[in-house]
Amino acid sequence: SIFGVLPVLQATLAGLASVPLPVIDSARAMGMAPRHILTEVQIPLALPFWLAGVRTSVVVNIGTAAIASTVGAKTLGLPIIVGLSGFNTAYVLQGAIVLGLLAITADLAFDWLALILLGHSTSAVDHQT
């Protein structure tokens, strides 16, 4: 969905902007072409930011997809909408729990992926002292 583009784009731009200038200058001094600087220096250093943007986008889109049920789409948000319109709390809870678990599972899957790819977690919980 279009709502998922902005977090990924912002994270990508922030990641590329976070690459220290001395690192880029060093790559230039070693004779790397601009394309190689991008692919071998800037993108690997920006990968944690990009991954965080994709992670945010996926979780936001899970919630946004549930809202699509308000206009008649058959999504995981349907039990919530049916429960709200029929004053059935059990349906609302059923839909909310499933969507919440799906969002948490997706978030943890991206944390696991970051651990595999980057060698460390990107979760804020892991960085607390």
C-alpha positions as CSV (number, residue, x, y, z in Angstrom):
1,S,0.0,0.0,0.0
2,I,1.0,3.6,-0.4
3,F,1.2,4.1,3.3
4,G,4.2,1.7,3.4
5,V,6.4,3.7,1.0
6,L,7.1,6.7,3.3
7,P,8.8,4.8,6.2
8,V,11.0,2.8,3.8
9,L,11.9,5.9,1.8
10,Q,12.7,8.0,4.9
11,A,14.7,5.2,6.4
12,T,16.7,4.6,3.2
13,L,17.5,8.3,2.8
14,A,18.5,8.6,6.5
15,G,20.7,5.5,6.2
16,L,22.5,6.9,3.2
17,A,22.9,10.3,4.8
18,S,24.3,8.6,8.0
19,V,27.3,7.2,6.2
20,P,30.3,9.3,7.5
21,L,32.0,11.5,4.9
22,P,35.5,10.3,5.9
23,V,34.4,6.7,4.9
24,I,33.2,8.0,1.5
25,D,36.4,10.0,1.1
26,S,38.4,6.9,1.9
27,A,36.6,4.9,-0.7
28,R,37.3,7.6,-3.3
29,A,40.9,7.7,-2.3
30,M,41.2,4.0,-2.8
31,G,40.0,4.6,-6.4
32,M,36.5,3.2,-6.1
33,A,34.0,4.3,-8.8
34,P,30.9,6.1,-7.6
35,R,28.8,3.0,-8.4
36,H,31.1,0.9,-6.3
37,I,31.1,3.4,-3.4
38,L,27.3,3.1,-3.4
39,T,27.1,-0.6,-3.7
40,E,30.0,-1.7,-1.6
41,V,30.2,1.1,1.1
42,Q,27.0,3.2,1.4
43,I,24.4,0.5,1.0
44,P,25.9,-2.0,3.4
45,L,26.3,0.8,6.0
46,A,22.7,2.0,5.4
47,L,21.2,-1.5,5.6
48,P,20.2,-1.3,9.3
49,F,18.2,1.9,8.6
50,W,16.6,0.4,5.6
51,L,15.6,-2.8,7.5
52,A,14.1,-0.7,10.2
53,G,12.0,1.2,7.7
54,V,10.8,-2.0,6.1
55,R,10.0,-3.4,9.6
56,T,8.0,-0.3,10.4
57,S,6.2,-0.4,7.1
58,V,5.1,-4.0,7.5
59,V,3.7,-3.4,11.0
60,V,1.9,-0.3,9.8
61,N,0.4,-2.1,6.8
62,I,-0.9,-4.9,9.0
63,G,-2.9,-2.3,10.9
64,T,-3.9,-0.4,7.8
65,A,-5.2,-3.6,6.1
66,A,-7.5,-4.2,9.1
67,I,-9.1,-0.8,8.5
68,A,-9.9,-1.8,4.9
69,S,-12.7,-3.9,6.2
70,T,-14.7,-0.7,6.9
71,V,-15.1,-0.3,3.1
72,G,-16.1,-3.9,2.5
73,A,-12.8,-5.6,1.9
74,K,-12.5,-9.1,3.3
75,T,-9.4,-8.8,5.6
76,L,-8.4,-9.9,9.1
77,G,-10.2,-6.8,10.3
78,L,-13.6,-8.2,9.3
79,P,-14.3,-9.8,12.8
80,I,-13.6,-6.4,14.4
81,I,-16.0,-4.5,12.1
82,V,-18.7,-7.2,12.5
83,G,-18.2,-7.2,16.2
84,L,-18.4,-3.4,16.4
85,S,-21.6,-3.2,14.3
86,G,-23.3,-6.0,16.2
87,F,-22.0,-5.0,19.7
88,N,-20.3,-8.4,20.0
89,T,-17.2,-7.9,22.2
90,A,-16.0,-11.5,21.5
91,Y,-15.7,-10.8,17.8
92,V,-13.8,-7.6,18.4
93,L,-11.4,-9.3,20.8
94,Q,-10.9,-12.2,18.4
95,G,-10.0,-9.9,15.6
96,A,-7.8,-7.6,17.7
97,I,-5.9,-10.5,19.2
98,V,-5.2,-12.1,15.9
99,L,-4.1,-8.8,14.3
100,G,-2.0,-8.0,17.4
101,L,-0.3,-11.4,17.3
102,L,0.4,-11.0,13.6
103,A,2.0,-7.6,14.1
104,I,4.1,-8.8,16.9
105,T,5.2,-11.9,15.0
106,A,6.1,-9.8,12.0
107,D,8.1,-7.4,14.2
108,L,9.9,-10.3,15.9
109,A,10.6,-11.9,12.5
110,F,12.3,-8.6,11.4
111,D,14.3,-8.5,14.6
112,W,15.5,-12.1,13.9
113,L,16.4,-11.1,10.4
114,A,18.4,-8.1,11.6
115,L,20.2,-10.4,14.0
116,I,21.1,-12.8,11.2
117,L,22.1,-10.1,8.6
118,L,23.6,-7.5,10.9
119,G,24.9,-9.5,13.8
120,H,22.9,-7.5,16.3
121,S,19.3,-6.7,17.1
122,T,17.6,-3.5,16.0
123,S,15.0,-3.7,18.8
124,A,15.0,-0.8,21.3
125,V,14.3,-3.3,24.1
126,D,17.7,-4.9,23.6
127,H,19.5,-1.6,23.9
128,Q,18.2,-0.6,27.3
129,T,20.5,-0.6,30.2
